[in-house]
Amino acid sequence: MEIETKVVDGITVAKLCDTRLDAAQAVRFKEGLREISEGGANHIVLDMTDIAFMDSSGLGAVVTVMKQMGRDKTLELASLTVAVAKVFTLTRMDKVFAIYATVDDALSKGMKAAG
């Protein structure tokens, strides 16, 4: 899975460049996010604009990444499609993750918190 990254005011935006986050993509997703986190990213906004489908393996991968990052780092989600947002709502994971309508919303919230 290709992941494009950019840093905006100290916040790393990681854009998933695929339409699915499922069992076939989960391992590569986790490896990619681990590398980004271990590379020094302390605050990651996961841009899920293009993800049209996510299964339980994909959800588990997102949870695993959050746990791997630990308490000192932040993982937030942005731009979920309706289908993906439904997965988070049905599993109540929308109570665990900060989820924003857009990447810009997540960035503005993160910048206010930092300063």
N, C-alpha and C positions, 0 to 999 in steps of 0.2 A: 504494500500500500504506500503510495506516495503521499508525503506530508510536506506541504509548503509552510515555511515559517517566516515570520517577520517580527521585529521587536518594536513596540510603540511605547515610549515612556517607561521602559523597564518591564513591560508586560509582553510576554511571548504569545503571539497569535499563531496557532497551529491549525492550518486548514487541511481537512481531509479531502484528498483528490480522488474520490471514488464515489460510487452511488450506493454501495452496500457496506455495512459493517456487520459481518456475520462470521460463522465458524471458519470460513475460508480466509478471512482477512484478520481475524482476531490476533493471531500470533505476531504477524508483521506490524499491526497497529500497536500492540504492547511494546514490542522492541523499539519501534520508532519513537514513541512517547518517552520510553525509558532513556533513550539516547539524548533526547531534547532536555529532559529533566536533569540527567547527570551532567549535561553540557553546561549547566549553570542557570537554567530557567527556574526561577522560584515561583513565578505566577504565570500559569498557562491558561489561555482562553482557547477552548477547542471549538473551532468554526466548523459546524456540521451542515452548512448550507446545502451541499451536494448529496448528503446521505438520505436516500429515499427509503431505504429498508435497513432495519436493524433487528436482529433476533436476540435470543437470550445469551448467546455466545458473545455477541457484540456488547451487550449490556454488561456482561461479566467482565469483559476486557476493559471497559471504561472504569468499572469499580476497582479492578486490579491496579490500573494505572494510578488512581487516586490513592490507594493504599500504599503503593510503592513510593509515591512522592512523600508520604509521611505528613506529620502535623505542621512542619515548618514551611511547607510549600502549598500552593493553592492551585486547584484545577476547577475551572468554571466552564460552562457550556453555553454556546450561543448559536442562534439561527437554526434551531431544530425544525425539521419539516413536520407537518401534522402527524404523519405516521410514526415518526421517531418520538415526538413529544408524547404520543399516546402510550408508547412503551414505558416511558419514564413515569407517566401518571398512573398507569395500571399497576405498576410494581411499587409505587410510592417512592421511587427514587428521586422524584421531583422535590421531595422533602430533604433529601441528602445533598443534592447538588444545587449550587447557584446556577440558575438557567436564565439567560437573557434572550430577548426577542432578536437582537442584532449584536454583531460584534462591537459596533460603536457604543451601544448601551453598556456592554460589559466593560469596555475600555473607560468610558466616562465614570462609571461606578468605581472601578479600580483606581483611577487617578485621583478621585476625591478621597478615597480611603487612604491613599499613600501620602496625600499632602493636604 
